[in-house]
Amino acid sequence: MKKIDELHLKARELTDLNSILALLQWDQEVMLPHGGSEGRAGQISVLSSIVHRKITAPALGEILAELSEKPEELSAADLALIRVMKREYDKNTKLPEKFVAEFSRLVSQALPVWVEARKKNGFGLFLPLLEKIISMSRQKADLLGYEEHPYDALLDLYEEGLTVSELDPLFTDLKDNLSQLLRRKLSQQQKPIPDITAGMPPMSVRDQVRFSEKILQEIGYDFNRGRQDISAHPFTTSLGHNDRRVTNRFRPDSLEFIFSALHEGGHALYEQNIAGEYAETPLDEGVSLGIHESQSRLWENIIGRSYQFWEKYYPLLQELLPDQFRDVPLDDFVVYINKVHPGLIRVEADEVSYNLHVLIRFELEKGVLEGAFAAASLPALWNEKYKEYLDVDVDSDANGALQDIHWAHGSFGYFPTYTIGNLAAAQIWHKYCLFDPDYRQTLVQGKLDRIRNWLTENIYRYGALYTPAELLEKVCGEPLNSMFFIEYLKNKPEFSL
Amino acid sequence: MKKIDELHLKARELTDLNSILALLQWDQEVMLPHGGSEGRAGQISVLSSIVHRKITAPALGEILAELSEKPEELSAADLALIRVMKREYDKNTKLPEKFVAEFSRLVSQALPVWVEARKKNGFGLFLPLLEKIISMSRQKADLLGYEEHPYDALLDLYEEGLTVSELDPLFTDLKDNLSQLLRRKLSQQQKPIPDITAGMPPMSVRDQVRFSEKILQEIGYDFNRGRQDISAHPFTTSLGHNDRRVTNRFRPDSLEFIFSALHEGGHALYEQNIAGEYAETPLDEGVSLGIHESQSRLWENIIGRSYQFWEKYYPLLQELLPDQFRDVPLDDFVVYINKVHPGLIRVEADEVSYNLHVLIRFELEKGVLEGAFAAASLPALWNEKYKEYLDVDVDSDANGALQDIHWAHGSFGYFPTYTIGNLAAAQIWHKYCLFDPDYRQTLVQGKLDRIRNWLTENIYRYGALYTPAELLEKVCGEPLNSMFFIEYLKNKPEFSL
């Protein structure tokens, strides 16, 4: 058998096993009876071990080495497969099993302590474990290897090829522009924006589910190849080429479900439109967290908070939730969902301030990892930066340095992918608007298939064929650039209706 | 490491992998979007291969051989583990991989042909494939090995240790008594029993779900360690020690959901009450199909069609489905759900005629397998026997020899477990009534925990610790016997209300 065919066989088996792991996790979040948690953890651990043994098998390493050295006649898809499998193999073999086990034990220990510390607003409770996590993350970076900055090794885990030297100028641009923009937008918003949810009758789960289903169908989510369920936190997962599921949560008094549906819908559209030829291979997924986030943010924010989109779909919302929206004018709704209001909490941030939250985390992660300051200084530095960039006073560590789960999770290097997503979304949308100068009409008429088809043609269908940087270069003709995002925000008419 | 500890490790891994397979199948029946079928089949096949390689691994064979020859200090649970694992190992190693693959291909081919043949009422369409299935089933029996009758090898797959020489006298008893009893009951039922569902307003899914949940809770099903969902055919499955799920189906005009809830509930009570010490071992399941069926039938029929049970729970049914049951007297309801009406279809049969359907299949399977007649004769023989035992004229092969999926599935040897279940249920119930002579009061008062606790104490908690025959001997003090079932039917007052 040819080496590449051997690789295909192994890749297919691993892809299937990873889909099964995804099902175990989906079921855990969505269906699992309370009593089943411990058993499920055992099942996930058994299957993860099997996957780990397979991805680190010396036989796989040899195939990859041979294919890297003296390539047979290989297609672009074959070369991409080798690239993706080699990344997985390297990531898994560079970290000794003992290190992985220890890190995973540390994280299991840290998570409940972080929950407790946040509840009690006591950073000191969490500090000793955070120090260990930082020290092990630094070791992890050393084990994985890097050329310039240890943080590069961690960034690459989430966003292939991303480096500090690429991020620094992007974030500098954002820092210079966003704080200023924020002040300008706030001054434009002179009269207070009415809270349209105040006094609104509670929304039933059933009505919210119906609207979410409808709007997912409208953007082109295929329920024949997916489903929508309820979970504590909305997410999208892939259980196979034709099984891309989304979840949402439905509260009686929050409009969050609308934007979660569009956000998860964007992730799912990406995955549902990967070319069939990549089914059951590791190319059958979005290429990176950043590119994935660009699609969720594009559908959630750029499209889903535009006036034109709601010109078309606000009547649907009014029809399905009449008691809540019948008497709210479209203009009030659009202004409300675009309200700029810098605050303490990242996940509640508006489009202008969101990336300042990420910037702060990037600066702190980078600094603490290179040893520029100690973990104990994080809360004070956090609070300083929030005052400087967002002009808000942090009232407690619970709403400050303890707010995100990521550090307790050991996920240093993850945050910047959110900003990559926002920047890439604007850059890709700019390109789309050149292709469809009447994009406003396209939105008003609900011809969303036009947008989806263009995205499929240029991005979705490729799956992980190109690296994130190659893909962006191919779509936009230039590397990632913060200008398009800043321009988008500056010119967004919905802020100043 | 001690051999027995090695075995425990392997058993635990296999148990977890089998639970994962169960999840893949549960999700397929209950959740999977239409488009996901093919991908799911691939995932099941990949994981099944891994399980097959593990259960047939020579290293496992050696451990089992060593443990069988010179036993270390072993507990009863260890010995049972060896017994159950050896059965699995033998079943899987005795059949060559090529044979298994060919049989599985044949069955995949046969299933759609059977569906088509049944639709067109053309036994001839299915015959060539059925002949191959019978010939391969005979080969399978030879490969598995047997002492007396080739059918014994197939029976043992579903009911450990069951043989033709044990079944023959049981079925002879049933044949002699049931046809006679059937005639007697029919003559007692002189005035026609009114169809209480005729003209009944359609039952909503929501109301049926609520009643099913309530009645499951009443019999002691623990929703904290399970859930109820909807599927095309009701089933129970185990995804782990604390995750035993049931399904049901809900039609607007059928009372089937009530008895499916009790039937699947019976299966689930068995599994939910296995002792915690067997969690994540192969002992953590009902010991055989027959014993499992005894529990579903006990809750569905012996308890669930008794007057006393409905004295307690009919008000609940009337409360939750008032438009349907408000004006139906309890007596009419109990008479209706116990109506004796011999017919063509096994799954619709009443308690008296049910085992005659099984008897016919047993006689035909046994005969065709030993070569007493050809597959082509099955429809004629089928029709003859239906006339003789049930006094019904078979109007078509679709309602005759083509009615069940089992032969197309290659499951020769499965049918008798249904009868084992019915007989064992009556025998076990007889024993319970000796323990609780006031059992009628127990039912009227809804003290179902009394019954469930006794069953747990005597049956459920043991899981697969004892063989089916050992277990029955232990509970009842004698082997399986058809007398208790025949007496139960003869004396059942609900038939002659």
Interface residues (C-beta under 8 A of the other chain):
Chain A: E13 D16 L17 S19 I20 L23 L24 D27 M31 L32 P33 H34 G35 G36 E38 G39 R40 G42 Q43 V46 L47 I50 D222 F223 N224 R225 G226 R227 L239 G240 H241 N242 D243 R245 A279 E280
Chain B: E13 D16 L17 S19 I20 L23 L24 D27 M31 L32 P33 H34 G35 G36 E38 G39 R40 G42 Q43 V46 L47 I50 D222 F223 N224 R225 G226 R227 L239 G240 H241 N242 D243 R245 A279 E280
